Amino acid sequence: MTSLESTTQLPLSLRLPLRLERAEFLKLRKSRGVWIPLALLTVGAIIVTYAALELFHLSNSTKYGPAGGTDKFQIALTLLGQIGGMIAVGLVGAAAGTQDLSSGVYRDLVSSGRSRASLFVARASGGLALVLPFVAAAYALAAVLCVALAGGLSTPSATLFVKAGLWVLLSAGVVYMLALGLGSLVGSRGAAISVLIAYLIPVQGILHVIGALGKSRDALLGVAMEGLSPLPPTDTGNLILPSHTTSVIVIALWVSIIGGLGLWRTLARDA
């Protein structure tokens, strides 16, 4: 039996999700307004960061140390995981949750008999298939430059590199699922991105420094992600480090609630 024959004899329940996920991936990949910002804010951001650090070092090596090393690596990860990468991943997630509505094909997809739940799952896996390789490539580049440009400074161990890489991928996956859920819930790409970025950057930043909130700040997504980070905290003045168990529970709740609302809206939305 040939591979083509074996594929065609697979049950429809196994073949359909594969086609849906591939279709969602291709739609996002072919959209220049999605993959170009993703590339620029992940791989491009790492290149620009290390290029700037190296230029500063070459121009005044006494004042500016080597561009590599652990400290500069943490700066790159902050840029990748909390600023540029977060915006880029949020953009892709919001696009995945709203592109069928904005293009007017949602009615056709529903009318074709496809399960609405399977459409949502396909958007999740198809988008992650686009996002995670870019994030992984940016992280790998940062790790290589961290060592290559260290100039005698200490660098993370191999174990720490692996743990930090997994943490960056986890962060990207969580932000993507939140953006997908928000996009599916509100049906507007711009609104979803605005709400997500507003919460992740200024709102969390304000709540994080309000000491009166006490342990309730453990419920902040950024605090939970920081609790799982294998790297030393960069801000020791307002240090909040929940346990790994608390962090995992908080992250799971965020993804479940926002993603669940997005799934509910997908199931309930009029075609």
N, C-alpha and C positions, 0 to 999 in steps of 0.2 A: 504494500500500500504506500503510495507516495505521500509526501508531506502535505501536498495540496488536497489530496483526497481525505486525509485524516482531519485536516482543518475544516473542510466543508461538512464532515460528518459530526463535528462537535455540536452539542445541544445549543439551541438558540440562546439559552440563558447564559452560556459561557462565551459565545461569540459576540453578542450584542454589547456587553460592557466594554470589551476590548475595542470595538469600533467606536463607541462613544468617547472613551478616554482618548483615543488617538485623534479623533475629530476635534475635541476640545484643545488638545495640545497644538494641533496644526493651526487652529483659528488664532490662538494666542501668538504662535511663532510667526505667522504671516502678518501680524499687525505691527507695523513699524512704531506706532505710538506706544507699544507695550515692550517689545524686546530691546529697542534701542535705549530707552531710559534705564531699563534693567541692566544692560551691559555697562552703560556709562556710570551708574551709581554703585556698581559692585566692582567689576574688574577695573574699569576706568578710574574709579575713586582710589583704589589701591595704588595704581600706577602713578597718579598725580601726587598722592601723599608721599610716597617714597622718593619720587623725583624731587619734590620740593625739599624734603629733609636732606637729601644728598647734596642738592645745590647749596643749601645753607651751610652744610658741613664743608664743602669745597671752597666756598667763598670766605669762610672764617672758621677754620678748624679749632681754633682756641676757644671761641665762644660757643660754637655749636658742635656737639659730639657726633659720632658716627650715626648714620641713618638707621642702622640695624640695632639689634639687641632687644632685650625683653621689654624695656620701657616703651620704646617706639612701636613694638609689636602690639602692646596694649592700646596705644593710640589708634593704630590701624584697625584693631578689632572694634574699638568704640565707634569709629567711623562706619565700619562695615555692618556691625550688628545693631547699632542704636540710632544711627542718623541716615546715611545714604542708603544702606541696604534695607533699612526698615521702610523708607519711603518707596523704594523701588519695588519691594515685595508687596507692599500695600497696594501699589498701583496695579500690579498684575492680578492680585486677588480681587480687587474691586472690578477690574475689567472682566474677569472670568464670571463674576456674579451678575453682571449687567449687560454683557455684550449681546446675548440673545434677545433681550428686551429692546435694547437700543437699535438693533438691526432689523427688528420686526419678524424674526424667524421663530420666536418662542411659540406662537400659536401653531405654526406648522409642525414643530417638534412634538408638541402635546397631541395634536390631531393625528400624528402618525402612529399613536399607540404606545410610544415610549413611556416608561415609568418616570414620573417626576423625581422620585427619589434617586433613581439611577442617573438621571441628568445631573443632579446635585453632586453625587459621588464622583461622576466623571469629571465635573469641573474641578473638584478637589484634587483628584489624582493627576489629571491632565495639566493643571496649573503647576503643581509641585514638580512634575517632570520637566517643566521649563525653568522654574525658579532655582531648584536645588543645584543643578549643574553650574549655573552662573555663580551662585554663592560659593560652591565648593572650589571652583576655579579661582575666584578672588581670594579665598582663604589660602589655597595652596600657593598662590603667588606671594601673598603676604608672608607666609612661612619661609619660603625660599629667600626672599629679600631680607627677612629678619636675620637669617644666618649669613647670607652672602655679604651684607653690608655692616656686619656687626663690628668690624674693626677692633677685635679684641674684647668687646663687651660680652657679658654673659648672655646666653640665649636659653630659651625654654628647652627642657628635656624632650625626648621623643614621646614619652608618655603624655606630657603636658600638651604637646602639639596635637596629639590624637584627641585628648579630652576636650581641648579648646575647639577643635574642628567640629566635633559632635555637638558641642554647645551652640556654635554658630548655626549649624544646620537646624538644630531644634528651634532656635530663635526665629529663623526664617520660616520654618514650617508653621509655627504658632501664629506669627503675624499674618502669614498668608491665609490661614483658616479664619482668623478674625476678619480680615478684609473681605474674604469670600462670603462669610456670614452676613456682614453688614451690607455688602453690595446686593446680595439676594434679598435681604430684608427691606431695604429702602428703595431698591430699584434704580438708584441714581449713582453713577460712578463718582461724580464730583462730590456728592454729599457723603458717600461712604469714605472716601479718602480724607475729606475734611474732618469728619468726626474721629476717624482712627488716629490721624496725625495729631489732632488737637489733644486727644487723651494721652497718647503715648509720650508726647514731648512736654508741652507746657502744663497740662493739668496734673500729670503724674509728678512733674518736677516740683510743683507747688505743694501738693499733698505730702510729698516725701519729706519736706523740711518742717512740717508742722508737728512738733514733738508732742503736742497735746493729744494727737490721734493714737499715740502709743502703738500697741501691738496690732491695731486694726490696719496699720500700713502694710502688714504682711499680705493683705489681700490685693495690693497693687501688683499688676502684672510685671512691671519692671523690677520690683523688689523680689518677686518670686524667681524671675530669670537670673537676677544677680545672685540669689541664693544657690543656684545650681552652677554658677560660673566657676571653672577650675582656676581662674586667674585671681590674683590678689585684688581687692577692691581699690578703685582709683580715688574714691571720695571717702576718706576716713572720718571726716567731720560730721557727717550725717549717716554713719554706718548702721545699716539694718540688714542683718543676715539671718533669715529664717532657716529652720532646719530643711534638709533635703526633702523629707516627707511632706512638710507643709508646702514647700515650693511646688512639688509635683501635684499635690491636691489643688492648689490655687490655679496652676496652669491648666489642669484638666477641667476645672470648673469654668474657667474663661472660655476655653475652646468649646466645651459642651454647650454652654448657655448661648454664646453668640452663634456658633455653628448650628445649634438646634433651632434658634429663631430663624436663621436663614433657610434651613430645611423646611420648617413649618410654613414659611411664607411661600416657598417654592411649591409646596403641596397645595396651599390654599389660594394661590394667585389665579385670577380669572385668565383663561386663555384668550 
